[in-house]
Amino acid sequence: MRDRFGREIDYMRISVIDSCNLNCCYCNPQDNNKNCQAINILSVKKVLCIVRAATRIGITHFRLTGGEPLLHPQIDEMVSQIKKIPGVRSVSLTTNAVLLAQHAKQLKEADIDSINVSLDTIDASEYEYITKKPLLDKVEHGIDAAIECGIRVKINVVLTPQTDVVALTRYASKKGTDIRFIEMMPVGEGHTNGVEPYEKVIGALLEVYGTPCHIDTENREEINSGYNNADNGPAEYYSFHGLDIRVGLIQAIHGKFCDTCNRIRVTADGRLMPCLGSSVTMDLVPDSCEFTDDLEKDFVIVQALKAAIKAKPGCHNFNDNAVTYTKTTETKTVETKTTELKAAEVNAARNMSRIGG
């Protein structure tokens, strides 16, 4: 289905749980998920309803996120069941890999298409500083287990001024996995900690590997066919002499890719998010709805998805203070108070771990 700007929306990210077993400084610094207890979690049945409805309007690629999706007690079954739905072309997952070693075999048997591993450093002390947990060895075991099972793995790195680009790229090359460096989005703590990706990444690698070759990914048929050797996302890829892997940049701010955005999101509390760069969410299935059968429920979800795609903005407003939101609160005197908040202020107050970024 195309949105009002002509973009083909064929990709859905589903946050299946909003808790995490790490407390990364830019994502969940306040330990909002203490003891890994989820505030919101989507059941397998609900996820299958969402996916089934989504395929009816042309959404065919699905990524399961969180929080940490491997904390979901039925994540392996969920992947297996989604893959059986007619119209689904790919199912992938983004994880911190702490629990990946114990899930890799089951995920492979469930026919998962790929796994993205979030890993910002390969230095144990720095990893503990970033995540507040001394678990780097478990992450590395998880990556190795997935690769040994034959699962396609990519490594995602959120860029900070301290990121050791060369060390991480060498690590990815040793594992034979593509690596993508992601610009810090100005959400939550991330609004104060970003760096310019091209200068940081390409500048560092150029000194070691020489001039890069930009990989033309504009031909959608070439880059996305089969989703086996490429992506369904916004990464801009480069190759370097002596590296057998691709190095990707995902630049939400410095390389704004909104005009080719092909996705919508479902949050762990069962709401639709047309754009990550906006705090606007919509009901997926209103709590007041009562259904006589699954067909009627599918129809309601389809209508909600269509409304979300129609409401998808032309571009994000991460740092746009020209965009304002109206916040209405009740006072002690039962009067309503309306406050105009600038978009940058709203985004700075959001928590990435809660919105499945």
C-alpha positions as a Markdown table, in Angstrom:
| # | Residue | x | y | z |
|---|---|---|---|---|
| 1 | Met | 0.0 | 0.0 | 0.0 |
| 2 | Arg | 1.3 | 3.5 | -0.8 |
| 3 | Asp | 1.0 | 6.4 | 1.5 |
| 4 | Arg | -0.1 | 9.9 | 0.5 |
| 5 | Phe | 3.5 | 10.7 | -0.6 |
| 6 | Gly | 3.7 | 7.8 | -2.9 |
| 7 | Arg | 6.0 | 5.6 | -0.8 |
| 8 | Glu | 5.3 | 1.9 | -0.8 |
| 9 | Ile | 4.8 | 0.7 | 2.8 |
| 10 | Asp | 5.8 | -2.9 | 2.9 |
| 11 | Tyr | 7.8 | -3.2 | 6.1 |
| 12 | Met | 6.6 | -3.4 | 9.7 |
| 13 | Arg | 8.6 | -3.4 | 12.9 |
| 14 | Ile | 6.8 | -5.0 | 15.9 |
| 15 | Ser | 8.0 | -4.3 | 19.4 |
| 16 | Val | 6.9 | -7.5 | 21.1 |
| 17 | Ile | 8.0 | -6.6 | 24.6 |
| 18 | Asp | 9.2 | -3.3 | 26.2 |
| 19 | Ser | 11.6 | -4.7 | 28.8 |
| 20 | Cys | 15.3 | -5.3 | 28.4 |
| 21 | Asn | 18.1 | -7.0 | 30.2 |
| 22 | Leu | 20.5 | -4.2 | 29.5 |
| 23 | Asn | 20.5 | -0.5 | 30.6 |
| 24 | Cys | 22.3 | 1.2 | 27.8 |
| 25 | Cys | 23.1 | 4.8 | 28.6 |
| 26 | Tyr | 21.4 | 6.3 | 25.5 |
| 27 | Cys | 18.3 | 4.0 | 25.5 |
| 28 | Asn | 17.3 | 2.9 | 29.0 |
| 29 | Pro | 19.5 | 4.7 | 31.5 |
| 30 | Gln | 17.1 | 4.9 | 34.4 |
| 31 | Asp | 16.7 | 1.1 | 34.7 |
| 32 | Asn | 13.0 | 1.5 | 33.9 |
| 33 | Asn | 12.9 | -2.3 | 33.2 |
| 34 | Lys | 14.2 | -3.4 | 36.6 |
| 35 | Asn | 14.5 | -7.2 | 36.9 |
| 36 | Cys | 13.5 | -7.4 | 33.2 |
| 37 | Gln | 9.8 | -7.2 | 34.1 |
| 38 | Ala | 7.8 | -6.1 | 31.1 |
| 39 | Ile | 5.2 | -3.4 | 31.4 |
| 40 | Asn | 3.8 | -4.3 | 28.0 |
| 41 | Ile | 4.1 | -7.6 | 26.0 |
| 42 | Leu | 2.3 | -8.7 | 22.9 |
| 43 | Ser | 0.9 | -12.2 | 22.8 |
| 44 | Val | 1.7 | -14.6 | 19.9 |
| 45 | Lys | -2.0 | -14.5 | 19.0 |
| 46 | Lys | -2.2 | -10.8 | 18.8 |
| 47 | Val | 1.0 | -10.5 | 16.8 |
| 48 | Leu | -0.3 | -13.1 | 14.3 |
| 49 | Cys | -3.5 | -11.1 | 13.9 |
| 50 | Ile | -1.5 | -8.0 | 13.2 |
| 51 | Val | 0.7 | -9.7 | 10.7 |
| 52 | Arg | -2.2 | -11.4 | 8.9 |
| 53 | Ala | -4.0 | -8.1 | 8.6 |
| 54 | Ala | -0.8 | -6.4 | 7.4 |
| 55 | Thr | -0.2 | -8.8 | 4.6 |
| 56 | Arg | -3.7 | -7.9 | 3.2 |
| 57 | Ile | -2.5 | -4.4 | 2.4 |
| 58 | Gly | 0.9 | -5.4 | 1.0 |
| 59 | Ile | 3.1 | -5.4 | 4.1 |
| 60 | Thr | 5.3 | -8.4 | 3.6 |
| 61 | His | 8.5 | -7.9 | 5.6 |
| 62 | Phe | 8.5 | -8.0 | 9.4 |
| 63 | Arg | 11.1 | -7.3 | 12.1 |
| 64 | Leu | 10.6 | -8.2 | 15.7 |
| 65 | Thr | 12.1 | -5.8 | 18.2 |
| 66 | Gly | 11.8 | -4.7 | 21.8 |
| 67 | Gly | 13.0 | -3.8 | 24.4 |
| 68 | Glu | 14.8 | -7.2 | 24.0 |
| 69 | Pro | 12.6 | -9.6 | 22.0 |
| 70 | Leu | 14.4 | -12.7 | 23.2 |
| 71 | Leu | 12.9 | -12.0 | 26.6 |
| 72 | His | 9.5 | -12.8 | 25.1 |
| 73 | Pro | 8.7 | -16.3 | 26.5 |
| 74 | Gln | 7.3 | -17.5 | 23.1 |
| 75 | Ile | 9.6 | -15.7 | 20.7 |
| 76 | Asp | 10.7 | -18.8 | 18.8 |
| 77 | Glu | 7.1 | -20.0 | 18.3 |
| 78 | Met | 6.2 | -16.5 | 17.2 |
| 79 | Val | 8.8 | -16.5 | 14.5 |
| 80 | Ser | 7.7 | -19.9 | 13.3 |
| 81 | Gln | 4.0 | -19.0 | 13.2 |
| 82 | Ile | 4.6 | -15.7 | 11.4 |
| 83 | Lys | 6.6 | -17.5 | 8.7 |
| 84 | Lys | 3.6 | -19.7 | 8.0 |
| 85 | Ile | 1.3 | -16.9 | 7.2 |
| 86 | Pro | 0.7 | -16.5 | 3.4 |
| 87 | Gly | 2.2 | -13.3 | 2.0 |
| 88 | Val | 5.0 | -13.0 | 4.5 |
| 89 | Arg | 8.3 | -12.7 | 2.6 |
| 90 | Ser | 10.7 | -12.3 | 5.5 |
| 91 | Val | 10.9 | -12.2 | 9.3 |
| 92 | Ser | 13.9 | -10.8 | 11.1 |
| 93 | Leu | 14.9 | -9.9 | 14.6 |
| 94 | Thr | 16.9 | -7.2 | 16.3 |
| 95 | Thr | 18.6 | -8.3 | 19.6 |
| 96 | Asn | 21.4 | -7.4 | 22.0 |
| 97 | Ala | 22.4 | -11.1 | 21.7 |
| 98 | Val | 22.7 | -11.8 | 25.5 |
| 99 | Leu | 20.3 | -14.7 | 25.1 |
| 100 | Leu | 21.0 | -15.5 | 21.5 |
| 101 | Ala | 23.1 | -18.6 | 22.1 |
| 102 | Gln | 20.2 | -20.4 | 23.7 |
| 103 | His | 17.8 | -19.4 | 21.0 |
| 104 | Ala | 19.9 | -19.6 | 17.9 |
| 105 | Lys | 19.0 | -23.2 | 17.0 |
| 106 | Gln | 15.3 | -22.8 | 17.6 |
| 107 | Leu | 15.3 | -19.6 | 15.5 |
| 108 | Lys | 17.0 | -21.3 | 12.7 |
| 109 | Glu | 14.4 | -24.1 | 12.8 |
| 110 | Ala | 11.7 | -21.4 | 12.9 |
| 111 | Asp | 13.2 | -20.3 | 9.5 |
| 112 | Ile | 14.1 | -16.8 | 10.6 |
| 113 | Asp | 15.7 | -14.8 | 7.7 |
| 114 | Ser | 18.2 | -12.7 | 9.5 |
| 115 | Ile | 19.3 | -11.3 | 12.9 |
| 116 | Asn | 20.7 | -7.9 | 13.7 |
| 117 | Val | 22.9 | -7.7 | 16.8 |
| 118 | Ser | 23.2 | -4.4 | 18.6 |
| 119 | Leu | 26.9 | -4.2 | 19.7 |
| 120 | Asp | 28.5 | -0.8 | 20.4 |
| 121 | Thr | 32.0 | -2.0 | 21.5 |
| 122 | Ile | 34.1 | -5.2 | 21.8 |
| 123 | Asp | 36.0 | -3.9 | 24.8 |
| 124 | Ala | 34.6 | -5.6 | 27.9 |
| 125 | Ser | 35.0 | -2.7 | 30.3 |
| 126 | Glu | 33.5 | -0.2 | 27.9 |
| 127 | Tyr | 30.6 | -2.6 | 27.2 |
| 128 | Glu | 29.9 | -2.8 | 30.9 |
| 129 | Tyr | 30.1 | 1.0 | 31.1 |
| 130 | Ile | 27.6 | 1.5 | 28.2 |
| 131 | Thr | 25.1 | -1.3 | 29.2 |
| 132 | Lys | 25.6 | -1.5 | 33.0 |
| 133 | Lys | 26.1 | -5.2 | 32.6 |
| 134 | Pro | 29.3 | -7.4 | 32.3 |
| 135 | Leu | 27.8 | -9.6 | 29.6 |
| 136 | Leu | 30.0 | -9.1 | 26.5 |
| 137 | Asp | 31.1 | -12.7 | 26.6 |
| 138 | Lys | 27.5 | -13.9 | 26.3 |
| 139 | Val | 26.9 | -11.5 | 23.3 |
| 140 | Glu | 29.9 | -12.9 | 21.5 |
| 141 | His | 28.8 | -16.5 | 22.2 |
| 142 | Gly | 25.4 | -15.6 | 20.8 |
| 143 | Ile | 26.8 | -14.1 | 17.6 |
| 144 | Asp | 29.0 | -17.2 | 17.1 |
| 145 | Ala | 26.0 | -19.6 | 17.8 |
| 146 | Ala | 23.8 | -17.8 | 15.2 |
| 147 | Ile | 26.5 | -17.8 | 12.6 |
| 148 | Glu | 27.3 | -21.5 | 13.2 |
| 149 | Cys | 23.5 | -22.2 | 12.8 |
| 150 | Gly | 23.7 | -20.6 | 9.4 |
| 151 | Ile | 21.7 | -17.5 | 10.3 |
| 152 | Arg | 22.5 | -14.3 | 8.4 |
| 153 | Val | 23.8 | -11.9 | 11.0 |
| 154 | Lys | 24.5 | -8.1 | 10.8 |
| 155 | Ile | 26.1 | -6.0 | 13.5 |
| 156 | Asn | 24.5 | -2.7 | 14.4 |
| 157 | Val | 26.6 | 0.0 | 16.2 |
| 158 | Val | 25.1 | 3.2 | 17.6 |
| 159 | Leu | 27.7 | 5.9 | 17.1 |
| 160 | Thr | 29.1 | 8.0 | 20.0 |
| 161 | Pro | 32.2 | 10.1 | 20.1 |
| 162 | Gln | 34.0 | 7.1 | 21.8 |
| 163 | Thr | 33.1 | 4.5 | 19.2 |
| 164 | Asp | 36.1 | 2.5 | 18.0 |
| 165 | Val | 35.1 | 2.2 | 14.4 |
| 166 | Val | 38.2 | 0.3 | 13.2 |
| 167 | Ala | 38.1 | -2.3 | 16.0 |
| 168 | Leu | 34.4 | -3.0 | 15.5 |
| 169 | Thr | 34.8 | -3.3 | 11.7 |
| 170 | Arg | 37.7 | -5.7 | 12.1 |
| 171 | Tyr | 35.6 | -7.8 | 14.5 |
| 172 | Ala | 32.7 | -7.9 | 12.0 |
| 173 | Ser | 35.1 | -8.8 | 9.2 |
| 174 | Lys | 36.5 | -11.7 | 11.2 |
| 175 | Lys | 33.0 | -12.9 | 11.8 |
| 176 | Gly | 32.0 | -12.4 | 8.1 |
| 177 | Thr | 29.1 | -10.1 | 9.0 |
| 178 | Asp | 28.1 | -6.8 | 7.5 |
| 179 | Ile | 28.3 | -3.9 | 10.0 |
| 180 | Arg | 26.1 | -0.8 | 10.1 |
| 181 | Phe | 26.9 | 2.4 | 12.0 |
| 182 | Ile | 23.8 | 4.1 | 13.2 |
| 183 | Glu | 23.5 | 7.8 | 13.8 |
| 184 | Met | 22.3 | 8.5 | 17.4 |
| 185 | Met | 18.7 | 9.7 | 17.1 |
| 186 | Pro | 17.8 | 12.7 | 19.3 |
| 187 | Val | 15.4 | 10.6 | 21.4 |
| 188 | Gly | 15.8 | 10.5 | 25.2 |
| 189 | Glu | 19.5 | 10.7 | 26.2 |
| 190 | Gly | 20.5 | 10.4 | 22.6 |
| 191 | His | 19.7 | 14.1 | 21.9 |
| 192 | Thr | 23.0 | 15.1 | 23.6 |
| 193 | Asn | 25.4 | 12.4 | 22.3 |
| 194 | Gly | 25.4 | 12.2 | 18.5 |
| 195 | Val | 28.3 | 12.5 | 16.0 |
| 196 | Glu | 28.3 | 13.0 | 12.2 |
| 197 | Pro | 28.5 | 9.4 | 10.8 |
| 198 | Tyr | 30.3 | 9.8 | 7.5 |
| 199 | Glu | 33.1 | 11.8 | 9.0 |
| 200 | Lys | 33.4 | 9.5 | 12.0 |
| 201 | Val | 33.2 | 6.1 | 10.2 |
| 202 | Ile | 34.5 | 6.7 | 6.7 |
| 203 | Gly | 37.2 | 9.0 | 7.9 |
| 204 | Ala | 38.5 | 6.4 | 10.3 |
| 205 | Leu | 38.3 | 3.5 | 7.9 |
| 206 | Leu | 39.9 | 5.4 | 5.0 |
| 207 | Glu | 43.1 | 5.8 | 7.0 |
| 208 | Val | 43.3 | 2.0 | 7.4 |
| 209 | Tyr | 41.8 | 0.6 | 4.2 |
| 210 | Gly | 42.0 | 3.4 | 1.7 |
| 211 | Thr | 39.3 | 5.1 | -0.4 |
| 212 | Pro | 35.9 | 3.3 | -0.2 |
| 213 | Cys | 33.7 | 2.4 | -3.0 |
| 214 | His | 30.1 | 3.4 | -2.6 |
| 215 | Ile | 27.6 | 0.6 | -3.3 |
| 216 | Asp | 24.7 | 1.6 | -5.4 |
| 217 | Thr | 21.6 | 0.5 | -3.6 |
| 218 | Glu | 19.1 | 2.6 | -5.4 |
| 219 | Asn | 18.0 | -0.3 | -7.6 |
| 220 | Arg | 15.4 | -1.9 | -5.2 |
| 221 | Glu | 15.2 | -5.0 | -7.3 |
| 222 | Glu | 18.9 | -5.6 | -7.0 |
| 223 | Ile | 19.4 | -4.7 | -3.4 |
| 224 | Asn | 16.3 | -6.2 | -1.9 |
| 225 | Ser | 15.6 | -9.2 | -4.1 |
| 226 | Gly | 15.1 | -12.2 | -1.8 |
| 227 | Tyr | 16.3 | -10.3 | 1.3 |
| 228 | Asn | 19.2 | -12.7 | 1.5 |
| 229 | Asn | 22.2 | -10.6 | 0.6 |
| 230 | Ala | 20.9 | -7.1 | 1.3 |
| 231 | Asp | 18.5 | -5.1 | 3.4 |
| 232 | Asn | 15.0 | -3.7 | 3.6 |
| 233 | Gly | 16.3 | -0.6 | 5.3 |
| 234 | Pro | 17.9 | 2.8 | 4.8 |
| 235 | Ala | 21.6 | 1.9 | 5.1 |
| 236 | Glu | 24.0 | 3.4 | 2.7 |
| 237 | Tyr | 26.7 | 0.9 | 2.0 |
| 238 | Tyr | 30.5 | 1.1 | 1.2 |
| 239 | Ser | 33.1 | -1.5 | 0.4 |
| 240 | Phe | 36.8 | -1.2 | 1.1 |
| 241 | His | 39.8 | -3.0 | -0.3 |
| 242 | Gly | 40.8 | -5.8 | 1.9 |
| 243 | Leu | 37.3 | -6.1 | 3.6 |
| 244 | Asp | 35.0 | -8.8 | 2.4 |
| 245 | Ile | 32.0 | -7.3 | 4.3 |
| 246 | Arg | 29.9 | -4.2 | 3.6 |
| 247 | Val | 30.1 | -1.2 | 5.9 |
| 248 | Gly | 26.8 | 0.6 | 6.2 |
| 249 | Leu | 25.7 | 4.1 | 7.5 |
| 250 | Ile | 22.2 | 4.8 | 8.7 |
| 251 | Gln | 21.9 | 8.5 | 9.1 |
| 252 | Ala | 18.5 | 9.8 | 10.3 |
| 253 | Ile | 19.7 | 13.3 | 10.6 |
| 254 | His | 22.8 | 13.9 | 8.4 |
| 255 | Gly | 21.5 | 11.6 | 5.6 |
| 256 | Lys | 17.8 | 12.0 | 6.0 |
| 257 | Phe | 16.1 | 9.2 | 4.1 |
| 258 | Cys | 12.4 | 10.0 | 4.8 |
| 259 | Asp | 11.5 | 10.2 | 1.1 |
| 260 | Thr | 12.2 | 6.4 | 0.8 |
| 261 | Cys | 10.9 | 5.3 | 4.2 |
| 262 | Asn | 8.9 | 2.1 | 3.7 |
| 263 | Arg | 7.8 | 1.2 | 7.3 |
| 264 | Ile | 5.4 | 1.6 | 10.1 |
| 265 | Arg | 5.7 | 0.4 | 13.7 |
| 266 | Val | 3.7 | -1.4 | 16.3 |
| 267 | Thr | 4.6 | -0.7 | 19.9 |
| 268 | Ala | 4.5 | -3.2 | 22.7 |
| 269 | Asp | 1.4 | -1.7 | 24.1 |
| 270 | Gly | -0.4 | -2.4 | 20.9 |
| 271 | Arg | -0.4 | 1.0 | 19.2 |
| 272 | Leu | 0.6 | 2.0 | 15.7 |
| 273 | Met | 3.5 | 4.5 | 15.2 |
| 274 | Pro | 3.5 | 5.8 | 11.7 |
| 275 | Cys | 6.9 | 7.5 | 12.2 |
| 276 | Leu | 9.6 | 7.0 | 14.8 |
| 277 | Gly | 10.5 | 10.6 | 14.6 |
| 278 | Ser | 7.0 | 11.7 | 15.8 |
| 279 | Ser | 5.4 | 11.1 | 19.2 |
| 280 | Val | 2.0 | 10.5 | 17.5 |
| 281 | Thr | 0.6 | 7.0 | 17.9 |
| 282 | Met | -2.8 | 5.5 | 17.0 |
| 283 | Asp | -5.0 | 2.8 | 18.3 |
| 284 | Leu | -4.5 | -0.5 | 16.6 |
| 285 | Val | -7.5 | -2.2 | 18.1 |
| 286 | Pro | -9.6 | 0.0 | 20.5 |
| 287 | Asp | -10.1 | -1.7 | 23.9 |
| 288 | Ser | -13.9 | -1.2 | 23.5 |
| 289 | Cys | -14.1 | -3.3 | 20.4 |
| 290 | Glu | -15.9 | -6.6 | 20.6 |
| 291 | Phe | -15.6 | -9.1 | 17.7 |
| 292 | Thr | -17.8 | -11.9 | 16.6 |
| 293 | Asp | -15.0 | -13.7 | 14.7 |
| 294 | Asp | -11.4 | -13.3 | 13.5 |
| 295 | Leu | -12.5 | -12.0 | 10.2 |
| 296 | Glu | -14.2 | -9.0 | 11.8 |
| 297 | Lys | -11.1 | -8.4 | 13.9 |
| 298 | Asp | -8.9 | -8.6 | 10.9 |
| 299 | Phe | -11.1 | -6.0 | 9.2 |
| 300 | Val | -10.7 | -3.6 | 12.1 |
| 301 | Ile | -6.9 | -4.0 | 12.2 |
| 302 | Val | -6.7 | -3.5 | 8.4 |
| 303 | Gln | -8.6 | -0.2 | 8.7 |
| 304 | Ala | -6.3 | 0.9 | 11.5 |
| 305 | Leu | -3.2 | 0.1 | 9.4 |
| 306 | Lys | -4.6 | 2.0 | 6.5 |
| 307 | Ala | -5.3 | 5.0 | 8.7 |
| 308 | Ala | -1.7 | 4.9 | 10.1 |
| 309 | Ile | -0.2 | 4.7 | 6.6 |
| 310 | Lys | -2.4 | 7.6 | 5.6 |
| 311 | Ala | -1.3 | 9.6 | 8.6 |
| 312 | Lys | 2.4 | 8.9 | 8.0 |
| 313 | Pro | 4.2 | 12.3 | 7.8 |
| 314 | Gly | 6.4 | 13.2 | 4.9 |
| 315 | Cys | 9.5 | 13.4 | 7.2 |
| 316 | His | 10.5 | 13.2 | 10.8 |
| 317 | Asn | 10.7 | 16.2 | 13.1 |
| 318 | Phe | 13.4 | 15.1 | 15.5 |
| 319 | Asn | 15.0 | 18.5 | 15.8 |
| 320 | Asp | 12.3 | 20.7 | 14.3 |
| 321 | Asn | 11.2 | 23.3 | 16.8 |
| 322 | Ala | 8.8 | 24.7 | 14.3 |
| 323 | Val | 6.6 | 21.6 | 15.0 |
| 324 | Thr | 4.6 | 21.7 | 18.2 |
| 325 | Tyr | 2.4 | 19.3 | 20.1 |
| 326 | Thr | -0.5 | 20.2 | 22.3 |
| 327 | Lys | -0.4 | 18.7 | 25.8 |
| 328 | Thr | -3.7 | 18.8 | 27.8 |
| 329 | Thr | -3.7 | 18.1 | 31.5 |
| 330 | Glu | -6.4 | 18.4 | 34.2 |
| 331 | Thr | -5.7 | 20.7 | 37.2 |
| 332 | Lys | -6.9 | 20.2 | 40.7 |
| 333 | Thr | -9.8 | 22.5 | 40.0 |
| 334 | Val | -10.9 | 20.1 | 37.2 |
| 335 | Glu | -10.0 | 22.7 | 34.6 |
| 336 | Thr | -7.9 | 21.8 | 31.6 |
| 337 | Lys | -4.5 | 23.3 | 31.0 |
| 338 | Thr | -3.1 | 23.3 | 27.5 |
| 339 | Thr | 0.6 | 23.5 | 26.9 |
| 340 | Glu | 2.4 | 23.8 | 23.5 |
| 341 | Leu | 5.6 | 21.6 | 23.4 |
| 342 | Lys | 8.2 | 21.8 | 20.7 |
| 343 | Ala | 9.0 | 18.6 | 18.8 |
| 344 | Ala | 12.6 | 18.6 | 20.0 |
| 345 | Glu | 11.5 | 18.8 | 23.6 |
| 346 | Val | 9.0 | 16.0 | 23.2 |
| 347 | Asn | 11.6 | 13.7 | 21.5 |
| 348 | Ala | 14.2 | 14.4 | 24.2 |
| 349 | Ala | 11.7 | 13.3 | 26.9 |
| 350 | Arg | 10.9 | 9.9 | 25.1 |
| 351 | Asn | 12.5 | 6.6 | 26.1 |
| 352 | Met | 13.9 | 4.6 | 23.1 |
| 353 | Ser | 13.4 | 1.3 | 24.9 |
| 354 | Arg | 9.7 | 1.9 | 25.0 |
| 355 | Ile | 9.1 | 2.7 | 21.4 |
| 356 | Gly | 11.0 | -0.1 | 19.6 |
| 357 | Gly | 13.4 | 2.0 | 17.8 |
